[in-house]
Amino acid sequence: MNHPQGFSLSRRGLIRTGVGASLAVLGLGAGAQAASADVTATKRFDLSEPSYDLFRSKDTHGARVQQSFAFDWENKFLFVATKRSGSEESDGDLCINKMDFDGNFISYMHLDGFGHGVAFAALPSGSGTELWIECAANTKGFGTALAPITYKANTTLGSPAAVAAYQPIAGATEYTCSVDPVHRRMIVRYHTSGGKRIAVYPLSAFETRNFGTPLVDFKQPTISGTAQGYALYGSYMYYLTGDAYPGDGTPTGDGNTYITSVDIDTGTVKQGPVLTKAGSTLHHREPEGLAVYRTDAGEARLFIGFATGLEGDRRSSIFYKNALV
């Protein structure tokens, strides 16, 4: 098995974060509610405003549905995670597709045994990209740690063991993450015996691999529907739910894709769930992934992904909202 570059293969690489001790002292274990620190209130995306196209029905390396996507905001690339063709759901095998902002496929990287791909981050690293993504998939195909992976075109990488990667939350059994490039923060969604929880860190914690105490840590509020992705912008988390069109995937009605915003200072719902009709005429149309990006002109955007197209030839379609209130 090949090991990703950039992190230790010893247990020391995990323990040196010191996160378990700091969380235990502060009482931020599985049963804690919101624990706010320096998260200043920001504007939020108005989910009731219209959505706009980034692109529709773009081809990826594999034939299966996308799971999520992330922007390298400095090198101007988009990375789309799809399920690996020929792999079972429980295998945790992913294909990372590198694309331009028009949706044109550039290259791929296969990640074996990493996880489900609900969310990940693409951090600029010079002229390259470092992907922070779940790894060490469990028997259900969900990652049990987070790993920084240098993207290398047209290669295959085996997952590191959980102890060779990072587990910043004491007692958590599953992890995913997503980056807010505007406010330079990383949001982590993790699983405990008490259910799903949310932690937010300064991005520097991931850049230095020294996590410390999160800025906030709270139990995810109850939001109905099938979870399909999340993102962070300032003091608000955005949560995507919904399913593909039933039957053969022919467009029917408005679908059931909803977005909800959550105030991370209080851990409570701010707006929604709000129905989105973005791409409503597309075949299949399964909501898959949220991400935040700010254009060179300074416009913040909340991007919404969908797996679209026919069985055996799924495509990527991505839209965005840009109204802040």
DRENDRENLUM-387297 format. One record per residue (C-alpha): x, y, z; residue in one letter. Coordinates in nm, 2 decimals, padded with zeros to 4 digits. Layout:
<nodes>
[node [X,Y,Z],'A'];
...
</nodes>
This chain:
<nodes>
[node [00.00,00.00,00.00],'M'];
[node [00.13,00.34,-00.09],'N'];
[node [00.12,00.60,00.18],'H'];
[node [00.03,00.97,00.12],'P'];
[node [00.31,01.22,00.16],'Q'];
[node [00.30,01.49,00.42],'G'];
[node [00.21,01.31,00.75],'F'];
[node [00.37,01.08,00.99],'S'];
[node [00.30,00.70,00.99],'L'];
[node [00.33,00.68,01.36],'S'];
[node [00.08,00.71,01.64],'R'];
[node [00.28,01.01,01.75],'R'];
[node [00.16,01.20,01.44],'G'];
[node [-00.20,01.16,01.58],'L'];
[node [-00.13,01.21,01.95],'I'];
[node [00.08,01.52,01.91],'R'];
[node [-00.23,01.73,01.83],'T'];
[node [-00.33,01.72,02.19],'G'];
[node [-00.69,01.76,02.10],'V'];
[node [-00.83,01.48,02.32],'G'];
[node [-00.70,01.64,02.64],'A'];
[node [-00.82,01.99,02.56],'S'];
[node [-01.17,01.87,02.47],'L'];
[node [-01.20,01.66,02.78],'A'];
[node [-01.10,01.95,03.00],'V'];
[node [-01.34,02.19,02.84],'L'];
[node [-01.63,01.94,02.84],'G'];
[node [-01.67,01.94,02.47],'L'];
[node [-01.74,01.57,02.43],'G'];
[node [-02.03,01.40,02.26],'A'];
[node [-02.29,01.54,02.49],'G'];
[node [-02.19,01.91,02.48],'A'];
[node [-02.39,02.18,02.32],'Q'];
[node [-02.26,02.49,02.13],'A'];
[node [-01.93,02.62,02.26],'A'];
[node [-01.86,02.95,02.09],'S'];
[node [-01.54,03.14,02.07],'A'];
[node [-01.42,03.40,01.83],'D'];
[node [-01.68,03.36,01.55],'V'];
[node [-01.80,03.71,01.46],'T'];
[node [-02.14,03.72,01.30],'A'];
[node [-02.13,03.76,00.92],'T'];
[node [-02.37,03.79,00.64],'K'];
[node [-02.53,03.48,00.51],'R'];
[node [-02.66,03.35,00.18],'F'];
[node [-03.03,03.41,00.12],'D'];
[node [-03.15,03.06,00.02],'L'];
[node [-03.48,03.20,-00.12],'S'];
[node [-03.30,03.39,-00.40],'E'];
[node [-03.25,03.23,-00.74],'P'];
[node [-02.97,03.00,-00.84],'S'];
[node [-02.75,03.03,-01.15],'Y'];
[node [-02.56,02.78,-01.37],'D'];
[node [-02.19,02.72,-01.34],'L'];
[node [-02.22,02.42,-01.58],'F'];
[node [-02.45,02.14,-01.67],'R'];
[node [-02.40,01.77,-01.76],'S'];
[node [-02.02,01.76,-01.77],'K'];
[node [-01.84,01.43,-01.81],'D'];
[node [-01.62,01.28,-01.54],'T'];
[node [-01.36,01.00,-01.54],'H'];
[node [-01.60,00.74,-01.42],'G'];
[node [-01.96,00.65,-01.50],'A'];
[node [-02.10,00.68,-01.14],'R'];
[node [-02.25,00.96,-00.95],'V'];
[node [-02.05,01.25,-00.80],'Q'];
[node [-02.05,01.27,-00.42],'Q'];
[node [-01.91,01.62,-00.35],'S'];
[node [-01.68,01.88,-00.49],'F'];
[node [-01.42,02.14,-00.37],'A'];
[node [-01.25,02.45,-00.52],'F'];
[node [-00.87,02.52,-00.52],'D'];
[node [-00.93,02.89,-00.50],'W'];
[node [-00.58,03.01,-00.59],'E'];
[node [-00.49,02.77,-00.87],'N'];
[node [-00.85,02.79,-01.01],'K'];
[node [-00.94,02.43,-01.03],'F'];
[node [-01.24,02.23,-00.93],'L'];
[node [-01.22,01.88,-00.78],'F'];
[node [-01.52,01.65,-00.80],'V'];
[node [-01.53,01.33,-00.60],'A'];
[node [-01.72,01.04,-00.76],'T'];
[node [-01.78,00.68,-00.67],'K'];
[node [-01.54,00.43,-00.83],'R'];
[node [-01.68,00.22,-01.10],'S'];
[node [-01.67,-00.15,-01.01],'G'];
[node [-01.65,-00.09,-00.63],'S'];
[node [-01.91,-00.16,-00.37],'E'];
[node [-02.04,00.12,-00.15],'E'];
[node [-01.88,-00.03,00.15],'S'];
[node [-01.53,-00.02,-00.01],'D'];
[node [-01.49,00.35,00.02],'G'];
[node [-01.32,00.38,-00.32],'D'];
[node [-01.33,00.73,-00.47],'L'];
[node [-01.23,00.89,-00.79],'C'];
[node [-01.12,01.26,-00.76],'I'];
[node [-01.17,01.44,-01.09],'N'];
[node [-00.97,01.76,-01.16],'K'];
[node [-01.17,02.00,-01.38],'M'];
[node [-01.16,02.36,-01.49],'D'];
[node [-01.44,02.61,-01.39],'F'];
[node [-01.62,02.53,-01.72],'D'];
[node [-01.65,02.17,-01.62],'G'];
[node [-01.39,02.04,-01.86],'N'];
[node [-01.22,01.72,-01.73],'F'];
[node [-00.84,01.75,-01.69],'I'];
[node [-00.72,01.44,-01.49],'S'];
[node [-00.82,01.20,-01.22],'Y'];
[node [-00.68,01.04,-00.90],'M'];
[node [-00.81,00.71,-00.75],'H'];
[node [-00.83,00.68,-00.37],'L'];
[node [-00.88,00.33,-00.25],'D'];
[node [-01.05,00.27,00.09],'G'];
[node [-01.09,00.63,00.18],'F'];
[node [-01.46,00.68,00.24],'G'];
[node [-01.80,00.79,00.12],'H'];
[node [-01.70,01.14,-00.01],'G'];
[node [-01.98,01.35,00.14],'V'];
[node [-01.75,01.65,00.17],'A'];
[node [-01.38,01.73,00.14],'F'];
[node [-01.15,02.04,00.10],'A'];
[node [-00.90,02.14,-00.17],'A'];
[node [-00.63,02.36,-00.02],'L'];
[node [-00.38,02.55,-00.25],'P'];
[node [-00.03,02.43,-00.21],'S'];
[node [00.20,02.63,-00.43],'G'];
[node [00.11,02.54,-00.79],'S'];
[node [-00.05,02.21,-00.66],'G'];
[node [-00.34,02.11,-00.44],'T'];
[node [-00.36,01.94,-00.10],'E'];
[node [-00.69,01.75,-00.05],'L'];
[node [-00.81,01.71,00.30],'W'];
[node [-01.04,01.41,00.29],'I'];
[node [-01.17,01.13,00.50],'E'];
[node [-00.97,00.81,00.50],'C'];
[node [-00.95,00.46,00.66],'A'];
[node [-01.31,00.36,00.56],'A'];
[node [-01.50,00.15,00.81],'N'];
[node [-01.72,-00.15,00.71],'T'];
[node [-02.00,00.09,00.60],'K'];
[node [-01.76,00.28,00.37],'G'];
[node [-01.73,00.60,00.59],'F'];
[node [-01.39,00.75,00.67],'G'];
[node [-01.27,00.72,01.03],'T'];
[node [-01.00,00.99,01.01],'A'];
[node [-00.89,01.29,00.80],'L'];
[node [-00.58,01.29,00.57],'A'];
[node [-00.40,01.55,00.37],'P'];
[node [-00.34,01.41,00.02],'I'];
[node [-00.12,01.57,-00.24],'T'];
[node [-00.32,01.55,-00.57],'Y'];
[node [-00.12,01.35,-00.83],'K'];
[node [-00.28,01.31,-01.17],'A'];
[node [-00.36,00.97,-01.30],'N'];
[node [-00.24,00.78,-01.00],'T'];
[node [-00.39,00.54,-00.74],'T'];
[node [-00.34,00.58,-00.37],'L'];
[node [-00.43,00.34,-00.09],'G'];
[node [-00.57,00.48,00.23],'S'];
[node [-00.35,00.52,00.54],'P'];
[node [-00.47,00.36,00.86],'A'];
[node [-00.66,00.59,01.10],'A'];
[node [-00.36,00.62,01.34],'V'];
[node [-00.14,00.74,01.05],'A'];
[node [-00.38,01.03,00.97],'A'];
[node [-00.56,01.28,01.20],'Y'];
[node [-00.86,01.24,01.43],'Q'];
[node [-00.90,01.59,01.58],'P'];
[node [-01.21,01.51,01.79],'I'];
[node [-01.18,01.27,02.09],'A'];
[node [-01.42,00.98,02.07],'G'];
[node [-01.54,01.05,01.71],'A'];
[node [-01.58,00.75,01.48],'T'];
[node [-01.64,00.91,01.14],'E'];
[node [-01.51,01.24,00.98],'Y'];
[node [-01.56,01.47,00.68],'T'];
[node [-01.46,01.83,00.63],'C'];
[node [-01.52,02.14,00.41],'S'];
[node [-01.33,02.47,00.38],'V'];
[node [-01.45,02.83,00.39],'D'];
[node [-01.18,03.00,00.18],'P'];
[node [-01.32,03.35,00.24],'V'];
[node [-01.30,03.34,00.62],'H'];
[node [-01.02,03.08,00.63],'R'];
[node [-01.19,02.82,00.84],'R'];
[node [-01.25,02.44,00.82],'M'];
[node [-01.57,02.28,00.92],'I'];
[node [-01.57,01.92,01.04],'V'];
[node [-01.88,01.70,01.06],'R'];
[node [-01.82,01.40,01.28],'Y'];
[node [-02.00,01.11,01.43],'H'];
[node [-02.02,01.00,01.80],'T'];
[node [-02.24,00.77,02.00],'S'];
[node [-02.47,01.07,02.05],'G'];
[node [-02.51,01.14,01.68],'G'];
[node [-02.37,01.39,01.43],'K'];
[node [-02.18,01.70,01.56],'R'];
[node [-02.01,02.00,01.40],'I'];
[node [-01.68,02.16,01.49],'A'];
[node [-01.52,02.46,01.32],'V'];
[node [-01.15,02.54,01.33],'Y'];
[node [-00.93,02.81,01.19],'P'];
[node [-00.77,02.69,00.87],'L'];
[node [-00.43,02.73,01.02],'S'];
[node [-00.51,02.43,01.25],'A'];
[node [-00.50,02.21,00.94],'F'];
[node [-00.21,02.39,00.77],'E'];
[node [00.00,02.33,01.09],'T'];
[node [-00.16,02.00,01.19],'R'];
[node [-00.21,02.15,01.54],'N'];
[node [-00.58,02.15,01.60],'F'];
[node [-00.62,02.25,01.96],'G'];
[node [-00.97,02.36,02.07],'T'];
[node [-01.23,02.42,01.80],'P'];
[node [-01.39,02.77,01.76],'L'];
[node [-01.73,02.60,01.80],'V'];
[node [-01.85,02.25,01.87],'D'];
[node [-02.22,02.17,01.87],'F'];
[node [-02.47,01.89,01.80],'K'];
[node [-02.61,01.91,01.45],'Q'];
[node [-02.97,02.02,01.46],'P'];
[node [-03.24,01.78,01.34],'T'];
[node [-03.29,01.85,00.97],'I'];
[node [-03.52,01.60,00.78],'S'];
[node [-03.42,01.45,00.45],'G'];
[node [-03.13,01.25,00.30],'T'];
[node [-02.80,01.43,00.39],'A'];
[node [-02.61,01.52,00.07],'Q'];
[node [-02.34,01.77,00.17],'G'];
[node [-02.26,02.08,00.37],'Y'];
[node [-02.04,02.39,00.36],'A'];
[node [-01.93,02.69,00.57],'L'];
[node [-01.94,03.06,00.51],'Y'];
[node [-01.85,03.29,00.79],'G'];
[node [-02.08,03.22,01.09],'S'];
[node [-02.32,03.00,00.90],'Y'];
[node [-02.32,02.64,00.80],'M'];
[node [-02.52,02.53,00.49],'Y'];
[node [-02.67,02.18,00.48],'Y'];
[node [-02.80,02.00,00.17],'L'];
[node [-03.07,01.73,00.16],'T'];
[node [-03.27,01.55,-00.10],'G'];
[node [-03.30,01.25,-00.34],'D'];
[node [-03.28,01.18,-00.71],'A'];
[node [-03.60,01.18,-00.91],'Y'];
[node [-03.78,00.85,-00.86],'P'];
[node [-03.82,00.57,-01.11],'G'];
[node [-03.61,00.61,-01.42],'D'];
[node [-03.50,00.96,-01.33],'G'];
[node [-03.73,01.15,-01.56],'T'];
[node [-03.79,01.50,-01.42],'P'];
[node [-04.10,01.52,-01.21],'T'];
[node [-04.22,01.83,-01.03],'G'];
[node [-03.98,02.04,-00.83],'D'];
[node [-03.80,01.75,-00.66],'G'];
[node [-03.71,01.74,-00.29],'N'];
[node [-03.37,01.92,-00.28],'T'];
[node [-03.36,02.16,00.02],'Y'];
[node [-03.09,02.38,00.17],'I'];
[node [-03.08,02.49,00.53],'T'];
[node [-02.86,02.75,00.70],'S'];
[node [-02.74,02.70,01.06],'V'];
[node [-02.60,02.97,01.29],'D'];
[node [-02.28,02.81,01.42],'I'];
[node [-02.27,03.04,01.72],'D'];
[node [-02.60,02.90,01.85],'T'];
[node [-02.62,02.56,01.67],'G'];
[node [-02.97,02.64,01.56],'T'];
[node [-03.14,02.67,01.22],'V'];
[node [-03.15,03.02,01.07],'K'];
[node [-03.33,02.97,00.74],'Q'];
[node [-03.50,02.68,00.58],'G'];
[node [-03.52,02.41,00.48],'P'];
[node [-03.57,02.60,00.15],'V'];
[node [-03.66,02.42,-00.17],'L'];
[node [-03.42,02.48,-00.46],'T'];
[node [-03.53,02.42,-00.82],'K'];
[node [-03.18,02.46,-00.97],'A'];
[node [-03.14,02.22,-01.26],'G'];
[node [-03.50,02.09,-01.22],'S'];
[node [-03.52,01.98,-01.58],'T'];
[node [-03.21,01.76,-01.56],'L'];
[node [-03.24,01.38,-01.57],'H'];
[node [-03.19,01.19,-01.24],'H'];
[node [-03.09,01.52,-01.05],'R'];
[node [-02.95,01.38,-00.72],'E'];
[node [-02.82,01.66,-00.49],'P'];
[node [-02.45,01.59,-00.42],'E'];
[node [-02.23,01.84,-00.25],'G'];
[node [-02.20,02.21,-00.14],'L'];
[node [-01.90,02.44,-00.16],'A'];
[node [-01.81,02.80,-00.11],'V'];
[node [-01.59,03.02,-00.34],'Y'];
[node [-01.53,03.39,-00.39],'R'];
[node [-01.46,03.52,-00.74],'T'];
[node [-01.17,03.74,-00.83],'D'];
[node [-01.43,04.03,-00.84],'A'];
[node [-01.51,03.96,-00.48],'G'];
[node [-01.85,03.79,-00.51],'E'];
[node [-01.91,03.51,-00.26],'A'];
[node [-02.10,03.21,-00.40],'R'];
[node [-02.26,02.91,-00.25],'L'];
[node [-02.23,02.62,-00.50],'F'];
[node [-02.48,02.33,-00.52],'I'];
[node [-02.39,02.01,-00.70],'G'];
[node [-02.61,01.75,-00.86],'F'];
[node [-02.54,01.41,-01.01],'A'];
[node [-02.74,01.41,-01.34],'T'];
[node [-02.77,01.20,-01.66],'G'];
[node [-02.85,00.84,-01.74],'L'];
[node [-02.76,00.53,-01.55],'E'];
[node [-02.41,00.42,-01.65],'G'];
[node [-02.33,00.77,-01.78],'D'];
[node [-02.38,01.00,-01.48],'R'];
[node [-02.27,01.37,-01.53],'R'];
[node [-02.18,01.66,-01.30],'S'];
[node [-02.40,01.97,-01.28],'S'];
[node [-02.32,02.26,-01.06],'I'];
[node [-02.52,02.58,-00.97],'F'];
[node [-02.47,02.87,-00.73],'Y'];
[node [-02.64,03.13,-00.52],'K'];
[node [-02.48,03.47,-00.46],'N'];
[node [-02.73,03.69,-00.27],'A'];
[node [-02.60,03.78,00.08],'L'];
[node [-02.82,03.93,00.36],'V'];
</nodes>
